[in-house]
Amino acid sequence: MQSITTPRVTPLRDDDTLDRVPAPPANIEAEQALLGAVLINNAAYGRVSEFLLPEHFGNAVHGRIFEAIRVLVDRGQIADAVTLKNKFDQDGALAEIGGAQYLARLAAGAVTIVNAESYGRTIYDLYLRRQLITVGQDVVADAFRHDLDDAALVQIERAEQRLFELATTGESEGGLRAFRTALTEAIDSAGAAFKRSGKTVGVASGFADLDRKLGGLHPSDLIILAGRPSMGKTALATNIAFNAAKAHRAVRGADGVPAAEDGAVVAFFSLEMSAEQLATRILAEESGTSSDRIRRGDVRREDFDKFVAASQRLAEVPLYIDDTPAISVAALRTRARRLKRQQGLGMIVVDYLQLLRPSASTGRAIDNRVQEISDITRGLKAIAKELDVPVLALSQLSRQVENREDKRPMLADLRESGSIEQDADVVMFIFREEYYLSRGEPTRRPDESDDKFNDRYDRWKERSEAAYGLADVIIAKQRHGPIGTVKLHFEAETTKFDDFIGPDRLPSEAF
């Protein structure tokens, strides 16, 4: 390509060398080559328009030329040295490098448009490098500035957020796609679901009936699991997280990047229980030993053999636990991003959302608890979309459930329900009638006859026996599918849920 003259830079004097700051990285020749290619053939613009913006150019004048080209191309007009001449005839900045004749030299110096995308990628890469320098300078300046209201950990989170945003800036999102492309992706998704053990599009929960209703836990979805205390919210969430992590099977894609063919790498943010307590629950589930006995040390020698065998199986499970109390949404996002970069995060569990703190970066004071919860749920939904993973968040229910005769929860029972119900893609309730029946053993009423009391007691006993070991997962909202109720079996000793096998599913006896 013909060389294009650029403005000469005044050389530094000898006494200036000590204070010289290296020039920000830029490739003027690549910018000239790209602009020249676009000017001789506007088709080259389409090869770079998805990721390249005017501000990405190291030379501001080149950025203005690129923007002028964009305006004409978007109008359906030809952008070349002739059509752009009038715009830049009176441009003082362009006059410094030759005026409108500079455009003609750009076009004359271009040889081919074949390398246009490569030139664009080079320009964008150098833009990222300049942004990295800016981020580094800001981090250094913030660290030197002693501000009591700007703690070091907050500065670290802010820096990581800027780096993550910088890393994802050039990713193309949205835009019109041909139907055949979407159809191919749908078929590929169905094929991937067929290969998974749970036959689900999303991350399988490990419970067959629940996965049939939900189709798995879908990426970018916020799933709320709510219930009253002692219903088994944490136990069910732990079971789902462990099932997903245990089923994880990584494959390497065509681009060399590891991906999950089945299961998921799981991040479990436990704001209520410690990591050791969660580990005890999982150990109890896997070894079949009562978690209460493990906590009290009431174990036999043969139990330790089970622990050793279970721990060997559990050691390779990609389940990561963060038990930081009162963690903020911003800190949760930062740690989830880090895990996704390092290990390939596939699912997030939060126990539970009322214990989270809203991000301090909202820039305004929180007036009430409802607004606070609204900020938290919006933040969790944003994390699910940003990282393209399902976020399973546990939630409390209000006490009004206890005042009703029918204690099965409803959407209106969600504490601070408005924002939770609105932001969630799926809302599930866990309900164990056994819990209420075991605490409601009938007592004789005044002036009640023996027959009436015995009849009432027998009905209670019959209901208790029918409800023993059963749990209902009530799907009250689902954007992608039907609502309904799924029955599970619950073993209280090991806090383990299993698929419920009713009489209709038992194999028939052959005679």
Buried (B, 14 or more C-beta within 10 A) or exposed (E): BEEBEEEEEEEEEEEEEEEEEEEEBBBBBBBBBBBBBBBBBBEBBEBBBEBBBBEBBBBEBBBBBBEBBBEBBEEEEEBBBEBBBEBBEEBEEBBEBBBBBBBBBBBBBBEEBEBBBBBBBBBBBBBBBBBBEEBEEBBEEBEEEEEEEEEEEBBBBBBBBBBBEBEEBBEEEEEEEEEEEEEEEEEEEEEBBEEBEBBBBBBBBBBBBBBBBBBBBBBBBBBBBBBBEEBBBBBBBBBBBBBBBBBBEBEEEEEEEEEBBBBBBBBBBBBBBEEEBBBBBBBBBBBEBBBBBBEEEEBEEEBEEBBEEBEEEBEEBBBBBBBEEEBBBBBBBBBBBBBBEEBBBBBBBBBBBBBBBBBBEBEEEBEEEEBBBBBBBBBBBBBBEBBEBBBBBBBBBBEEBEEEEEBEBBBEBBBBBEBBBEBBBBBBBBBBBBBBBEEEEBEEEEEEEEEEBEEBBEEBEEBBEEBBEBBBBBBBBBEEEEEEBBBBBBBBEBBBBBBBEEEEEEEEEEE
